[in-house]
């Protein structure tokens, strides 16, 4: 991959090493397991990510 990604841990991830994901925003949204940084990543087109976030908002 040629893009330099700036990964950050989800605000819903705990600090106890439990279920953690990291996200990076670029031309697509990238999601990976924070415990395994070399694990496969999901690459999600920005419009699909926006639709997902809208659908999971409280009260949606």
C-alpha positions, -999 to 999 in steps of 0.1 A, spaced: 0 0 0 14 34 -9 -7 55 15 8 63 49 -20 56 73 -25 72 107 -42 45 128 -61 53 160 -79 30 184 -117 30 186 -131 50 215 -152 19 223 -121 -3 227 -110 -10 263 -75 -7 277 -76 -42 291 -66 -58 258 -101 -69 250 -120 -64 217 -101 -36 200 -102 -22 166 -81 6 150 -93 28 122 -75 49 96 -91 74 73 -77 79 38 -92 74 3 -111 46 20 -117 37 56 -93 11 69 -102 -11 99 -79 -37 116 -74 -56 149 -53 -35 172 -38 -66 188 -25 -78 155 -14 -47 135 -1 -69 106 -35 -87 104 -57 -82 72 -75 -49 70 -110 -41 59 -110 -13 33 -144 3 32 -154 30 6 -162 63 23 -199 64 11 -204 29 25 -188 39 58 -210 70 61 -241 49 54 -230 24 81 -224 51 107 -258 67 100 -275 34 103 -260 26 137 -265 60 153 -288 58 184 -324 64 174 -317 57 138 
